[in-house]
Amino acid sequence: MRKIFNIKKIALVAIGAAAITSCTNDWLDVNDSPNDPFAENVSPTNILAAAQTSAYGTQVTTMNQLGNVYMYNWGTNVNAFAGGYSEEYALTLTTDFYSGIWNGLFNRIGNFQEIINSDFENYENHKGIAKIMKVYYYQYLVDVYGDVPYSEAFQRTDNLSPKYDDQKDVYFSLIEEIDEGVELINNATSETVLVGSEDVVYNGIMTNWITFANTVKLKMLIRMSSKAETDGELAQFLNEQFISLQGADFVTSDVTINPGYAQDNDRQNPFYAQHFNVEGAETQTNRFRRAGDYAVNFMNGTLTGVADPRLSQIYAPIGGSVVGVLQGADDSNAPETISAIGPGLLRSDAQDGVILLASTSYFLQAEAAFRGYLSGDAESLFNAGVTSSFEYYDLDPSTYLTISQGVDEISWGGSANKIEAIMTQKWIATNGINALESWIDYTRTGYPEIPLALTASNTKRPNKLLYPTSELVANSANVPSQTQQSAFNEFIFWDPEN
């Protein structure tokens, strides 16, 4: 097992901060003491593991939950709990709704920025990794909120009220920054400090970081591809950027993180810890979260005619069958027992965390090939994505691939709309793991077509979230004006409806 890092001591504010006063001024708690263990006195070696670990914590908890509820993967145990996910179901947004995404990501990204800004010499590899990870998480801020602080962000007390930058400009700058990260790694010299076990993602294998960077860049370009169909300027930009990815290597194995997760206090995998404590007793969250009816019916063959073996890994069977609950139902119209989160997602306290699935990489490549941006056989890449998703659960995909041939939405050959097929299989693959991806894809493409909850008060899902209260208080002069309807009436720049 990898070395366990004492996250509490080296994580800077990534884990230790109790409050956030603006998106950029609390990410590092610096004072003037020469004995201060933070800031310039901490080398990138001592920051990296904590930066990676804390950022993943936001991804797999707050971000993952929103995606799973919005995309009908999760429901609630209405037989034991009253209410729950009521705001998500109703589609009522406030400035406190999932504010942990904004607050968590800005704090965590700030730790990567500290590595990038470090005055320690010969840390090109560490800085390259930090740039790549910064871009990976910054993209989500734009995807979920739109305009965000970027050019004036992370200046500490030099600027406590950073301006908001245009979201498209931020995206373009992030693509430049990921190229810079790769360049730093490629230009490392014999004097460059080697990356070792402090890298709890790739353990210092720098070629893997370049592959990951290529995949992150691909993900960003594909985000813009739907809009590029009607936006000539964006189409030209994508064509230029895809030149650098021709023949590039992309992720073929799940990108995982493990700083030494274990069955011990403060050392559990954060997703597993939401469901079971160190004694193995189930938490209230585990008793509360249940299988969403639509996802269950889609995968058990009710809606497609094809039973998907992944179903009993994603959700826990009851008497041999997985049972879901309608979102917005109550105990008067729900099954007596409802399936919980399954064994394929909850393996052990020490299980690896998943930053990016290999299946996601293959589906991105399939879409790029289908749209004509990359060479390669789109159908083969699509099937590789399905296969990789099955392999995540140690399942053999051959029977499923055979019987699903010709079936709309889940197979390549049977789907007239190839984008719908890709989005549908990506929705299944990210279920419970990184489901925010499927909500963003849904916003971008409209697929898969997922019903709303029984208690929905809007006719469609939001396109974005509202800026949080923390920003309205600390950076009110710069926060773009918004109303509750802004989440539904405004669009992220890559949205074709924009």
N, C-alpha and C positions, 0 to 999 in steps of 0.2 A: 504493500500500500504506500501511496505517496506520503511524504512528510506532512504532518498536520501543522498548519501555520496558526499562530496565536492571533487570530483575526482581531480580537478586541484590542490588542496592543499596537498593531501595525496598520489598522484599517483607516487611520486618519478619521475623518468624520463620516466615512462611508457607512459605518455601523454605529459609531458612537454619538452622532449628533442627535439631540432630542428635538430640535426645532429648526425650521428653515425660515429665514426672514426675507429672502428673495431668492431668485433662481440661481444667483451667482455669488453671493457674498458670504455664504455660510458653509461652503463645501470644504473649507479647510480652516480649522480653528487656530489662527496664528496669533501669537503675542510677541512681545519684544524681548523676551528672556533669551539669553544666549544658550541656555540649557534646554530650550524648547525642543522636544523630540520630533517636531513636525517640520514642514516647509523645507528650507534649504539644507537642514541638517539630516534629512532622510534621503537616502539614495534610492534610485529607481528599483534596485533589487529588493528593498524593504517595503516598497509600495505595491508592486505588481500583483502579488497573490491576493492581497486584500481588495485591490481595485477590481480584479476579475471576479472574485467571489461575491462581493457586495452587489455588483451590477447584475450578476446572474440572479441574486436573491429577489431583486425587483422584477426581473423578467418572469420568473417562474411562479411568483405569487400574485401580485396585483395585476400585472399585464395579462398573465395567463388566465386568471379568473374572468376578467372582462371578456376576453375572446371566447371562452367556453360558454359563458352565459348568453352573450349576444348571438352566438352561432348555434344555439339550441343543443349544445353538447351536455350541459348540466341543467338539472332542475333542483328541486328542494324536497326534503323529506317532510311533506306536509302532514303526515300522520303523527309526527312527533314535534314539529315546530310550526308555529303560527307565523305567517308572512315569510320573509326572506327573499332576497333578490327582487324586492318589490319595485325599486327604482329602475333596475335593469329591465324588468318585464314591462313596466309602464312606459319606458323610454322617456322618463322625466329626468332632465339633467340640471344640475346646479353647479356652482363653482366649487363645491366640495366633493362632487361626484368623481371618484377614482383620482383624486388629487395626488395620491401616492405615486402615480405614474410620472407626473411632472416633477414633483419634489424628489422622488427617489432617483430618477434618471439624471437630473441636473447635479445632484450631489455626487452620484457615482461617476458621472462623466468628468466632474471636476478632479477626481483623483487621477484619472488618465491624463488630464491636462497638466497636473503637477509633475508627472513623469516627463511629459513633452517639454515643459518649461525648465526642467532641472538643469542646474549649472554643473552638475557632475560630468566629467569628461568621459568620452569613449563609451557612451551608453546608446549607441545608434540602434542596436537591436531592440533594447527595451523601449526606446522612443518609437520605433517602427511599430511594435506591438501595440503600444498605447494609442497611436494614431488609428490603427485599424479597429481597435475596440471602441475608441471614441466615435468613429464613424458608424460602426454597427449600431450603437445605441442612440446616437444623435438622429439617425434616420427615423427611428420610431417617434421621436419628438415632433418632427415635421409631419410624419404620416398621421399622427393623432391630433395635433394641434394646429398645424399650418405655420404661420409666421412665428418665429422664435428668436430670442437673443442668440447671436452667434459672434459677430465681429467684435462686440464689446463684452462678451461673456468672460467669466473667470478672471477678472481683474482685481478681485478682492476689494480692499478699501479704496483702491484707485477709482473705482466706478461701481457704486452700489445700485445704480439705476441704468442698466444697459439698455440700449435701444433694441427694438425688434427689427430683424432683417426679413426681407422678402423671402418666402419659403422656397421659391425656385432658385433664387440666388444661393440660399443655404445648401440646397441639394447639389448644385454645381460646385460649390466650394468644398463640400464633403467629398465629392468624387476626386477633386484635386488633392485633398488631404490623404485619401487612401492611396493615391498614386505616390505621394510623398512618403508614406509609410513603407511601401514596397521598395522605393528607391533607397531609403535609409538601410533597409535590410540587405539589399543587393550591393550596396557600397561599403558594407562593413569591412574593416581591415583586420590585420593580425593584432592590432592594439584594442580592438573593440571588446568590451566586456562580454563574456559569454553569458547566455541565459541558461539557467538550470532549473532546479526544482521549484524556484519561485514562480515559474510559469506553470500554473495549475491547469492549463488547458492542453498545451502541446509539449510541455517539459523541455522547452528550448529548441525544438526541431523547427528551424526557421523556414525550411521549404514548405512545411505545413501552413505556416502563417501566410506565405505568399498565395498558396492555394485558397486559403480562407478569404484573403483579401480579394482575390479574383471573384469569388462567389458572392461576397458582399457587394462588390461593384456590379456584378450581374443582376443582383436583386434590385439595386437602385435603378438601373437602367430599365429593367422590365417593369418596375412600378410606373414608369413614364410612357410605356409603349402603347397603352390604349389611347392616351391623349395624343400621342404622336401621329396617330392615324389621321387626325384632322388639324394638326398644328405643324406646319412646315418647318418652322424654326426648331421645334423640339425634335422633329424627325431627323433633321440635319445633324443636330447635336448627338443623337443616338447613333447614327451611322458613323460619325467620327469616333465616338467612344468605343463602339464595338470592334473597331479595327484593332485596338490594343488587346482584345480578348480572343481574337481568332487564334486557335491552336493553344489557348491557355489551358492550364489544368484547373479543374474545379473540384470541390469537395466530393469525395466518394465514400467517406465514412462519417458517421455522426460526430459532430464537433462537441465534445463533452468536457466537463469541468469536475475536478474532484480535489479539493485541498486537503483531503484526509477525513472525509465524512465517516462518522462512526456512531455506534450506539452509546452516546454519551451526551451529557448536557452541553448545549451550544455547539455540538459537532455533527448533528444530524443533517442529512440532505434536507434543504429547506422545504421542498415539496412534500417529502415523506413526513417531516416534522409537523406539517399542518394536519396530518391525518392520524399519526400515532406518536405517543410520547416515548421516552427512552425505556420505559418498562414494558412497552408493547401494547399499552392500553389505547383504545381509539379515542380520539379527541372529539370535541363537539363538532368541529368542522367535518370530520369523517362521518359523524352521525347525520349531519345536515345535508351534505352534497349527495345528489343522486343523479342517476342517468336521465338525460333528456329524452322525452318520448320520440321526438322526430328523428334524432340520431339513431336511436334503437331501431325504429321501424325501417329506416333507410338501410341499415346494415343487416338486419335479420331477414331481409328478402321481401318484406311486406310491400315495399314500394318499388323494388327493382326486380324481384324474382330470383335474386342471387343472395344466398346467405354468405356473409363475410366472416371468416374465422377470427378476424381481429376483434370482433365484438366482445367475445368473452374474455379478452385480455384488457380491453379498455374499461369494461364494466364487470362487476362481480355477478355471476349467474346466481339465480335463486331456483333451486330445484331443477337445474339443467337449462333454464332459460333466463335471458336478460329481460328485465322489466323496467320500462321507463315511465316518467310522469310528465304530463302536460305542463308546460310553463304557465303559471297563473292558476292552476287548479288548487282546490283545497281538499280537506279530508273527506268531503262528501262526494267527490268525483275523481278519486285517485285509487290506484290499486292498494291492496292491504299491505303489500311489501313491495319495495322499490329497490332496484339494484344500486349498490354503492360504487365508488371508483374501484377499478379492477386491479387484479394482481400484476398485469403487465406494466402498469404505471406505478404501482406501489410495491417495490421489490424488497427493499431493505433500507435501514438507516444510512447505510454506506453507499447506496447506489449513486452512480455518476449522474450529474446534472447534464441536460442537453441544451446547448446553446443554439445549435443549428442542426437539423436533421439532414442526413444524406439524401433522403427522399425529397426534401425541399429543393436541394441543389439540382437533382435530376428533373424535377418538374419545372424549375426555372429554365434549365437548358432546353427542355422540350418546348416550352413556350417561345424561347428565343429562336429555336430552329424553325418552328411552325411559322413564326412571323417573318422569317427570312433574315434575321440578324446574325445567326451563327450557322455554320455548317453542321452536319450531323443529321441523323434520322430521328425525326420528332417522335415517331411511334415507339422506336426502341428506347429512347430516353424516357418516354412516358411509362413504359412497362418496367424500366429500371427503377423508376420512382416507386411504383407499386411494389415491386420486389423488395426494395430496400425497406419499405414500411413494414412488410411482413417479417423481414429478417430482424427488425427491431424487437419483435415479439418471439423470435425463434420459431417462426412458422414457415411452412413451405407454401409458396404462392402458386405453384403450378396448376393445381386444380381450379383455383379461383380464376386465374388468367384464362384458362380454357373455357370454363362455363360462362364466364362473363363476356366472351367474345360476341359481338353483335348487340350487346345490351347498351342502350342509351344512357348517357351520363357517367358510366363507370368504366367503359372500354373505349379504346381509340377507334377501332373499326366500326363500332355500333353507334358512335356519337357524331351526328352531323355538325354539332358545335364543339370543336376541339377545345376551345378555351373553357367551355363549361365542364368538359371531362377533366381537364387538368385541375381546375379549381375544386371540383368535387373530390377528386382523389387527394388533393392537398388538404382539404378540409378534414377528411378521414385521418390522414397521416398525422396532422398536428393536433388532433383531439387529445386534450389533457396535457399536452407537452409544450406547445407554443401556439395556442389557439388565437392569439391576437393577430397572427399572420393571416388567418382565414377571414377575420373581420375586415382587415385592410384590403385583402383581395376582393372580398365581397363589395366593398365600397368602390373599388376600382373597376370591377367587371360586372357586378350584379349576380355573380354565381358563387356558390350554388344557391338556388332559390330556396330560402329557408323561411318558414312561416313565422309570424309574430306570436308572442304570448297571448293568452286569452285576455289578459288585463292591459294590453297595450293601449296607450292613449294617443299614440301617433300612428300614422299609416305606413311609416317607413322607419328604418333604423337611422340614427344620426350619421352624418358624414365625418364628424370630428367631435372632440370633447371641448368643454369650455375651459378657459384659463382659470387656474385655481385661486382661491381666496388669498393664499400666501402672496401671489403676485399682485393681486389687486391692492393689497395693503402695502407691500414693500416697493412696488415699482409701478404705481398707479399712473405716473406721468407718461409711461411708454406702452402700457398694455393696450392692445387694440380694443376698440369699443365692441361690446357684444351684448346680446340678449339671449334668453334661453333658446329662442328659435334660430340663433346663429349656427347652432350645431346641426341644424337640419337644412338651413337655407344657404349656407356658405359651403364652399368646396375646397378640398386640398387641390393644389395646382395641377396634379397629375390626373385628376378625375375628369373623364370625358365630358361630364355634364358642366364642367367649369367653363 
